[in-house]
Amino acid sequence: MIEVQPYNQEAEEAFVGAFFLDAELINECTVRPEQLFTKNLRLIYSAIRSLNEKGIPVDIVSLIEELSADNLVRVGGVHYISQLAGSVPTTANFHFYEKMVKEYDQKRKWGETECRKNLICP
């Protein structure tokens, strides 16, 4: 039996993509990179946070520069980053997506806890 981890790809993409529209959202965001399920979005989000810490504006060019060549390939390349940057029409629902990311992270943690507690792991 294959266990499917709970997550929402669209919510994670909307969450990360929103920073291309309003990089200031990072300053009020409480999500940690490890709370994202998909590795490519964790890498992108980490790079966005790094740019913010350095005071560098977040855009496609600066993000590509921040990612190493290996990580750029891992995240899906320039095409995926461009697609991600253009996929969010507004930041109006940012906090909703942020909440969804956190809730799915909690569901995964709960599942891991239950797995260890019952010794029934996939």
VMD Tcl script that builds the backbone (N, CA, C; Angstrom):
set m [mol new atoms 366]
animate dup $m
set s [atomselect $m all]
$s set {name element resname resid chain x y z} {
  {N N MET 1 A 0.837 -1.182 0.000}
  {CA C MET 1 A 0.000 0.000 0.000}
  {C C MET 1 A 0.884 1.249 0.000}
  {N N ILE 2 A 0.588 2.171 -0.891}
  {CA C ILE 2 A 1.340 3.409 -0.980}
  {C C ILE 2 A 0.595 4.491 -0.212}
  {N N GLU 3 A 1.300 5.112 0.716}
  {CA C GLU 3 A 0.740 6.197 1.528}
  {C C GLU 3 A 0.971 7.516 0.804}
  {N N VAL 4 A -0.088 8.287 0.610}
  {CA C VAL 4 A 0.028 9.592 -0.029}
  {C C VAL 4 A 0.100 10.651 1.067}
  {N N GLN 5 A 1.161 11.447 1.034}
  {CA C GLN 5 A 1.325 12.511 2.024}
  {C C GLN 5 A 0.345 13.641 1.727}
  {N N PRO 6 A -0.269 14.200 2.769}
  {CA C PRO 6 A -1.193 15.314 2.543}
  {C C PRO 6 A -0.445 16.610 2.213}
  {N N TYR 7 A -0.781 17.189 1.096}
  {CA C TYR 7 A -0.259 18.508 0.719}
  {C C TYR 7 A -1.105 19.049 -0.418}
  {N N ASN 8 A -0.938 20.320 -0.703}
  {CA C ASN 8 A -1.690 20.953 -1.770}
  {C C ASN 8 A -0.703 21.712 -2.652}
  {N N GLN 9 A -0.386 21.153 -3.796}
  {CA C GLN 9 A 0.594 21.724 -4.718}
  {C C GLN 9 A 0.219 23.148 -5.117}
  {N N GLU 10 A -1.041 23.362 -5.444}
  {CA C GLU 10 A -1.480 24.679 -5.901}
  {C C GLU 10 A -1.332 25.724 -4.800}
  {N N ALA 11 A -1.651 25.349 -3.566}
  {CA C ALA 11 A -1.513 26.293 -2.447}
  {C C ALA 11 A -0.045 26.634 -2.215}
  {N N GLU 12 A 0.825 25.635 -2.295}
  {CA C GLU 12 A 2.250 25.893 -2.109}
  {C C GLU 12 A 2.790 26.787 -3.224}
  {N N GLU 13 A 2.369 26.542 -4.455}
  {CA C GLU 13 A 2.825 27.366 -5.572}
  {C C GLU 13 A 2.300 28.793 -5.456}
  {N N ALA 14 A 1.049 28.951 -5.052}
  {CA C ALA 14 A 0.483 30.298 -4.883}
  {C C ALA 14 A 1.188 31.035 -3.746}
  {N N PHE 15 A 1.501 30.309 -2.678}
  {CA C PHE 15 A 2.208 30.889 -1.543}
  {C C PHE 15 A 3.569 31.424 -1.988}
  {N N VAL 16 A 4.369 30.590 -2.643}
  {CA C VAL 16 A 5.707 30.997 -3.069}
  {C C VAL 16 A 5.636 32.025 -4.200}
  {N N GLY 17 A 4.719 31.836 -5.122}
  {CA C GLY 17 A 4.588 32.761 -6.252}
  {C C GLY 17 A 4.202 34.170 -5.843}
  {N N ALA 18 A 3.513 34.306 -4.719}
  {CA C ALA 18 A 3.070 35.623 -4.260}
  {C C ALA 18 A 4.240 36.554 -3.967}
  {N N PHE 19 A 5.401 36.007 -3.621}
  {CA C PHE 19 A 6.553 36.847 -3.301}
  {C C PHE 19 A 7.088 37.593 -4.518}
  {N N PHE 20 A 6.775 37.108 -5.719}
  {CA C PHE 20 A 7.177 37.823 -6.920}
  {C C PHE 20 A 6.339 39.084 -7.105}
  {N N LEU 21 A 5.129 39.081 -6.571}
  {CA C LEU 21 A 4.264 40.261 -6.660}
  {C C LEU 21 A 4.512 41.238 -5.519}
  {N N ASP 22 A 4.809 40.693 -4.342}
  {CA C ASP 22 A 5.021 41.555 -3.175}
  {C C ASP 22 A 6.046 40.911 -2.251}
  {N N ALA 23 A 7.286 41.270 -2.455}
  {CA C ALA 23 A 8.373 40.677 -1.662}
  {C C ALA 23 A 8.286 41.050 -0.191}
  {N N GLU 24 A 7.553 42.102 0.139}
  {CA C GLU 24 A 7.414 42.517 1.541}
  {C C GLU 24 A 6.614 41.496 2.356}
  {N N LEU 25 A 5.881 40.640 1.686}
  {CA C LEU 25 A 5.122 39.599 2.397}
  {C C LEU 25 A 6.041 38.710 3.226}
  {N N ILE 26 A 7.281 38.575 2.800}
  {CA C ILE 26 A 8.232 37.717 3.507}
  {C C ILE 26 A 8.434 38.192 4.939}
  {N N ASN 27 A 8.309 39.501 5.169}
  {CA C ASN 27 A 8.541 40.061 6.493}
  {C C ASN 27 A 7.438 39.736 7.491}
  {N N GLU 28 A 6.275 39.360 7.002}
  {CA C GLU 28 A 5.179 38.999 7.899}
  {C C GLU 28 A 4.854 37.507 7.852}
  {N N CYS 29 A 5.624 36.780 7.093}
  {CA C CYS 29 A 5.388 35.353 6.899}
  {C C CYS 29 A 6.046 34.535 8.007}
  {N N THR 30 A 5.337 33.528 8.479}
  {CA C THR 30 A 5.860 32.673 9.550}
  {C C THR 30 A 6.146 31.244 9.094}
  {N N VAL 31 A 5.969 30.958 7.820}
  {CA C VAL 31 A 6.239 29.618 7.297}
  {C C VAL 31 A 7.750 29.436 7.148}
  {N N ARG 32 A 8.229 28.287 7.595}
  {CA C ARG 32 A 9.632 27.911 7.417}
  {C C ARG 32 A 9.747 27.044 6.159}
  {N N PRO 33 A 10.882 27.089 5.492}
  {CA C PRO 33 A 11.033 26.307 4.249}
  {C C PRO 33 A 10.683 24.829 4.422}
  {N N GLU 34 A 11.064 24.234 5.545}
  {CA C GLU 34 A 10.804 22.806 5.751}
  {C C GLU 34 A 9.313 22.482 5.898}
  {N N GLN 35 A 8.470 23.499 6.044}
  {CA C GLN 35 A 7.031 23.250 6.128}
  {C C GLN 35 A 6.398 23.035 4.761}
  {N N LEU 36 A 7.118 23.377 3.697}
  {CA C LEU 36 A 6.639 23.086 2.350}
  {C C LEU 36 A 6.935 21.632 2.037}
  {N N PHE 37 A 6.037 20.987 1.367}
  {CA C PHE 37 A 6.193 19.563 1.076}
  {C C PHE 37 A 7.134 19.322 -0.097}
  {N N THR 38 A 6.962 20.097 -1.161}
  {CA C THR 38 A 7.737 19.836 -2.365}
  {C C THR 38 A 9.122 20.465 -2.270}
  {N N LYS 39 A 10.117 19.662 -2.590}
  {CA C LYS 39 A 11.511 20.081 -2.442}
  {C C LYS 39 A 11.835 21.281 -3.327}
  {N N ASN 40 A 11.334 21.291 -4.554}
  {CA C ASN 40 A 11.662 22.414 -5.434}
  {C C ASN 40 A 11.137 23.732 -4.875}
  {N N LEU 41 A 9.952 23.721 -4.274}
  {CA C LEU 41 A 9.419 24.946 -3.686}
  {C C LEU 41 A 10.156 25.322 -2.399}
  {N N ARG 42 A 10.624 24.317 -1.658}
  {CA C ARG 42 A 11.461 24.616 -0.479}
  {C C ARG 42 A 12.735 25.335 -0.905}
  {N N LEU 43 A 13.373 24.855 -1.976}
  {CA C LEU 43 A 14.591 25.496 -2.471}
  {C C LEU 43 A 14.318 26.923 -2.951}
  {N N ILE 44 A 13.252 27.109 -3.685}
  {CA C ILE 44 A 12.901 28.442 -4.188}
  {C C ILE 44 A 12.591 29.378 -3.027}
  {N N TYR 45 A 11.790 28.910 -2.083}
  {CA C TYR 45 A 11.421 29.743 -0.930}
  {C C TYR 45 A 12.655 30.098 -0.096}
  {N N SER 46 A 13.546 29.154 0.087}
  {CA C SER 46 A 14.791 29.427 0.821}
  {C C SER 46 A 15.611 30.502 0.111}
  {N N ALA 47 A 15.678 30.423 -1.197}
  {CA C ALA 47 A 16.422 31.415 -1.975}
  {C C ALA 47 A 15.759 32.792 -1.871}
  {N N ILE 48 A 14.436 32.830 -1.876}
  {CA C ILE 48 A 13.705 34.097 -1.724}
  {C C ILE 48 A 14.004 34.707 -0.357}
  {N N ARG 49 A 13.994 33.872 0.672}
  {CA C ARG 49 A 14.313 34.367 2.021}
  {C C ARG 49 A 15.741 34.893 2.083}
  {N N SER 50 A 16.656 34.199 1.432}
  {CA C SER 50 A 18.047 34.622 1.408}
  {C C SER 50 A 18.190 35.978 0.708}
  {N N LEU 51 A 17.519 36.144 -0.420}
  {CA C LEU 51 A 17.547 37.431 -1.115}
  {C C LEU 51 A 17.034 38.546 -0.211}
  {N N ASN 52 A 15.942 38.278 0.480}
  {CA C ASN 52 A 15.365 39.273 1.380}
  {C C ASN 52 A 16.353 39.652 2.483}
  {N N GLU 53 A 17.005 38.646 3.069}
  {CA C GLU 53 A 17.976 38.906 4.137}
  {C C GLU 53 A 19.144 39.754 3.648}
  {N N LYS 54 A 19.487 39.606 2.368}
  {CA C LYS 54 A 20.589 40.377 1.782}
  {C C LYS 54 A 20.137 41.743 1.277}
  {N N GLY 55 A 18.820 41.998 1.325}
  {CA C GLY 55 A 18.296 43.268 0.838}
  {C C GLY 55 A 18.218 43.356 -0.675}
  {N N ILE 56 A 18.200 42.210 -1.334}
  {CA C ILE 56 A 18.138 42.162 -2.799}
  {C C ILE 56 A 16.677 41.968 -3.221}
  {N N PRO 57 A 16.184 42.787 -4.151}
  {CA C PRO 57 A 14.792 42.633 -4.609}
  {C C PRO 57 A 14.547 41.239 -5.198}
  {N N VAL 58 A 13.362 40.721 -4.947}
  {CA C VAL 58 A 12.996 39.393 -5.442}
  {C C VAL 58 A 12.359 39.543 -6.823}
  {N N ASP 59 A 13.010 38.950 -7.799}
  {CA C ASP 59 A 12.442 38.837 -9.139}
  {C C ASP 59 A 13.054 37.607 -9.792}
  {N N ILE 60 A 12.650 37.314 -10.990}
  {CA C ILE 60 A 13.125 36.103 -11.657}
  {C C ILE 60 A 14.645 36.124 -11.818}
  {N N VAL 61 A 15.182 37.245 -12.225}
  {CA C VAL 61 A 16.621 37.345 -12.474}
  {C C VAL 61 A 17.416 37.148 -11.186}
  {N N SER 62 A 17.013 37.841 -10.112}
  {CA C SER 62 A 17.759 37.712 -8.855}
  {C C SER 62 A 17.618 36.311 -8.270}
  {N N LEU 63 A 16.461 35.694 -8.438}
  {CA C LEU 63 A 16.266 34.340 -7.923}
  {C C LEU 63 A 17.142 33.339 -8.672}
  {N N ILE 64 A 17.192 33.465 -9.978}
  {CA C ILE 64 A 18.037 32.570 -10.777}
  {C C ILE 64 A 19.502 32.738 -10.366}
  {N N GLU 65 A 19.895 33.968 -10.139}
  {CA C GLU 65 A 21.266 34.243 -9.709}
  {C C GLU 65 A 21.536 33.637 -8.330}
  {N N GLU 66 A 20.548 33.693 -7.445}
  {CA C GLU 66 A 20.715 33.179 -6.073}
  {C C GLU 66 A 20.812 31.652 -6.037}
  {N N LEU 67 A 20.082 31.003 -6.898}
  {CA C LEU 67 A 20.133 29.538 -6.955}
  {C C LEU 67 A 21.411 29.100 -7.657}
  {N N SER 68 A 22.050 28.092 -7.157}
  {CA C SER 68 A 23.205 27.549 -7.872}
  {C C SER 68 A 22.704 26.880 -9.144}
  {N N ALA 69 A 23.600 26.595 -10.063}
  {CA C ALA 69 A 23.213 25.936 -11.313}
  {C C ALA 69 A 22.537 24.599 -11.032}
  {N N ASP 70 A 23.075 23.850 -10.058}
  {CA C ASP 70 A 22.469 22.563 -9.698}
  {C C ASP 70 A 21.058 22.747 -9.156}
  {N N ASN 71 A 20.889 23.712 -8.277}
  {CA C ASN 71 A 19.562 23.943 -7.702}
  {C C ASN 71 A 18.581 24.477 -8.732}
  {N N LEU 72 A 19.066 25.248 -9.685}
  {CA C LEU 72 A 18.185 25.742 -10.743}
  {C C LEU 72 A 17.599 24.564 -11.516}
  {N N VAL 73 A 18.408 23.574 -11.790}
  {CA C VAL 73 A 17.925 22.367 -12.474}
  {C C VAL 73 A 16.957 21.627 -11.558}
  {N N ARG 74 A 17.295 21.497 -10.285}
  {CA C ARG 74 A 16.440 20.767 -9.333}
  {C C ARG 74 A 15.049 21.380 -9.191}
  {N N VAL 75 A 14.956 22.700 -9.262}
  {CA C VAL 75 A 13.648 23.339 -9.071}
  {C C VAL 75 A 12.789 23.324 -10.325}
  {N N GLY 76 A 13.366 22.921 -11.445}
  {CA C GLY 76 A 12.581 22.854 -12.678}
  {C C GLY 76 A 13.017 23.843 -13.731}
  {N N GLY 77 A 14.104 24.552 -13.457}
  {CA C GLY 77 A 14.670 25.455 -14.450}
  {C C GLY 77 A 13.997 26.815 -14.517}
  {N N VAL 78 A 14.505 27.592 -15.446}
  {CA C VAL 78 A 14.007 28.955 -15.640}
  {C C VAL 78 A 12.528 28.935 -16.018}
  {N N HIS 79 A 12.147 27.957 -16.815}
  {CA C HIS 79 A 10.744 27.871 -17.243}
  {C C HIS 79 A 9.803 27.740 -16.041}
  {N N TYR 80 A 10.127 26.864 -15.101}
  {CA C TYR 80 A 9.254 26.677 -13.930}
  {C C TYR 80 A 9.209 27.941 -13.081}
  {N N ILE 81 A 10.359 28.587 -12.885}
  {CA C ILE 81 A 10.378 29.815 -12.084}
  {C C ILE 81 A 9.538 30.902 -12.769}
  {N N SER 82 A 9.654 31.029 -14.075}
  {CA C SER 82 A 8.853 32.002 -14.819}
  {C C SER 82 A 7.369 31.695 -14.700}
  {N N GLN 83 A 7.046 30.420 -14.805}
  {CA C GLN 83 A 5.651 29.990 -14.676}
  {C C GLN 83 A 5.133 30.299 -13.276}
  {N N LEU 84 A 5.939 30.013 -12.275}
  {CA C LEU 84 A 5.563 30.266 -10.885}
  {C C LEU 84 A 5.349 31.758 -10.651}
  {N N ALA 85 A 6.249 32.572 -11.171}
  {CA C ALA 85 A 6.164 34.024 -10.989}
  {C C ALA 85 A 4.915 34.605 -11.640}
  {N N GLY 86 A 4.481 34.016 -12.733}
  {CA C GLY 86 A 3.313 34.529 -13.433}
  {C C GLY 86 A 2.004 33.867 -13.063}
  {N N SER 87 A 2.044 32.920 -12.154}
  {CA C SER 87 A 0.842 32.130 -11.869}
  {C C SER 87 A -0.080 32.737 -10.818}
  {N N VAL 88 A 0.384 33.746 -10.108}
  {CA C VAL 88 A -0.413 34.327 -9.026}
  {C C VAL 88 A -0.894 35.716 -9.457}
  {N N PRO 89 A -2.206 35.877 -9.680}
  {CA C PRO 89 A -2.702 37.166 -10.170}
  {C C PRO 89 A -2.766 38.252 -9.090}
  {N N THR 90 A -2.853 37.844 -7.830}
  {CA C THR 90 A -2.987 38.807 -6.743}
  {C C THR 90 A -2.450 38.208 -5.447}
  {N N THR 91 A -2.084 39.078 -4.529}
  {CA C THR 91 A -1.627 38.604 -3.215}
  {C C THR 91 A -2.755 38.632 -2.195}
  {N N ALA 92 A -3.952 38.942 -2.640}
  {CA C ALA 92 A -5.087 39.083 -1.722}
  {C C ALA 92 A -5.326 37.831 -0.884}
  {N N ASN 93 A -5.020 36.657 -1.421}
  {CA C ASN 93 A -5.270 35.404 -0.703}
  {C C ASN 93 A -4.004 34.804 -0.088}
  {N N PHE 94 A -2.949 35.594 -0.002}
  {CA C PHE 94 A -1.674 35.088 0.497}
  {C C PHE 94 A -1.806 34.427 1.871}
  {N N HIS 95 A -2.470 35.089 2.793}
  {CA C HIS 95 A -2.549 34.545 4.151}
  {C C HIS 95 A -3.375 33.253 4.200}
  {N N PHE 96 A -4.324 33.122 3.293}
  {CA C PHE 96 A -5.078 31.876 3.181}
  {C C PHE 96 A -4.160 30.742 2.730}
  {N N TYR 97 A -3.328 31.006 1.720}
  {CA C TYR 97 A -2.387 29.984 1.245}
  {C C TYR 97 A -1.354 29.660 2.321}
  {N N GLU 98 A -0.898 30.676 3.021}
  {CA C GLU 98 A 0.064 30.472 4.109}
  {C C GLU 98 A -0.546 29.541 5.171}
  {N N LYS 99 A -1.796 29.787 5.502}
  {CA C LYS 99 A -2.493 28.952 6.487}
  {C C LYS 99 A -2.623 27.515 5.978}
  {N N MET 100 A -2.929 27.344 4.698}
  {CA C MET 100 A -3.046 26.000 4.132}
  {C C MET 100 A -1.718 25.252 4.203}
  {N N VAL 101 A -0.625 25.936 3.885}
  {CA C VAL 101 A 0.699 25.309 3.951}
  {C C VAL 101 A 0.957 24.814 5.370}
  {N N LYS 102 A 0.647 25.640 6.350}
  {CA C LYS 102 A 0.862 25.256 7.755}
  {C C LYS 102 A -0.035 24.094 8.166}
  {N N GLU 103 A -1.290 24.125 7.738}
  {CA C GLU 103 A -2.220 23.048 8.095}
  {C C GLU 103 A -1.787 21.707 7.507}
  {N N TYR 104 A -1.361 21.711 6.251}
  {CA C TYR 104 A -0.899 20.458 5.641}
  {C C TYR 104 A 0.374 19.965 6.305}
  {N N ASP 105 A 1.239 20.888 6.712}
  {CA C ASP 105 A 2.441 20.498 7.447}
  {C C ASP 105 A 2.043 19.814 8.759}
  {N N GLN 106 A 1.072 20.367 9.450}
  {CA C GLN 106 A 0.607 19.761 10.703}
  {C C GLN 106 A 0.001 18.378 10.461}
  {N N LYS 107 A -0.746 18.230 9.381}
  {CA C LYS 107 A -1.325 16.915 9.055}
  {C C LYS 107 A -0.231 15.884 8.804}
  {N N ARG 108 A 0.817 16.288 8.107}
  {CA C ARG 108 A 1.923 15.354 7.861}
  {C C ARG 108 A 2.613 14.993 9.166}
  {N N LYS 109 A 2.827 15.970 10.021}
  {CA C LYS 109 A 3.459 15.698 11.318}
  {C C LYS 109 A 2.584 14.788 12.163}
  {N N TRP 110 A 1.284 15.013 12.142}
  {CA C TRP 110 A 0.366 14.171 12.897}
  {C C TRP 110 A 0.436 12.737 12.377}
  {N N GLY 111 A 0.476 12.600 11.055}
  {CA C GLY 111 A 0.565 11.266 10.460}
  {C C GLY 111 A 1.847 10.562 10.849}
  {N N GLU 112 A 2.958 11.298 10.883}
  {CA C GLU 112 A 4.237 10.708 11.297}
  {C C GLU 112 A 4.182 10.281 12.758}
  {N N THR 113 A 3.562 11.084 13.597}
  {CA C THR 113 A 3.439 10.767 15.025}
  {C C THR 113 A 2.598 9.515 15.211}
  {N N GLU 114 A 1.500 9.435 14.504}
  {CA C GLU 114 A 0.628 8.252 14.586}
  {C C GLU 114 A 1.366 7.016 14.101}
  {N N CYS 115 A 2.131 7.193 13.056}
  {CA C CYS 115 A 2.903 6.081 12.496}
  {C C CYS 115 A 3.851 5.523 13.549}
  {N N ARG 116 A 4.602 6.410 14.197}
  {CA C ARG 116 A 5.554 5.956 15.219}
  {C C ARG 116 A 4.836 5.367 16.424}
  {N N LYS 117 A 3.735 5.978 16.806}
  {CA C LYS 117 A 3.001 5.535 17.970}
  {C C LYS 117 A 2.417 4.135 17.761}
  {N N ASN 118 A 1.913 3.902 16.593}
  {CA C ASN 118 A 1.257 2.613 16.299}
  {C C ASN 118 A 2.185 1.630 15.592}
  {N N LEU 119 A 3.394 2.102 15.308}
  {CA C LEU 119 A 4.363 1.272 14.589}
  {C C LEU 119 A 3.812 0.737 13.271}
  {N N ILE 120 A 2.954 1.533 12.671}
  {CA C ILE 120 A 2.384 1.175 11.359}
  {C C ILE 120 A 2.811 2.262 10.385}
  {N N CYS 121 A 3.939 2.045 9.772}
  {CA C CYS 121 A 4.484 3.037 8.855}
  {C C CYS 121 A 4.520 2.448 7.450}
  {N N PRO 122 A 4.206 3.290 6.450}
  {CA C PRO 122 A 4.256 2.779 5.067}
  {C C PRO 122 A 5.680 2.507 4.637}
}
mol reanalyze $m
mol bondsrecalc $m
mol representation Tube
mol addrep $m
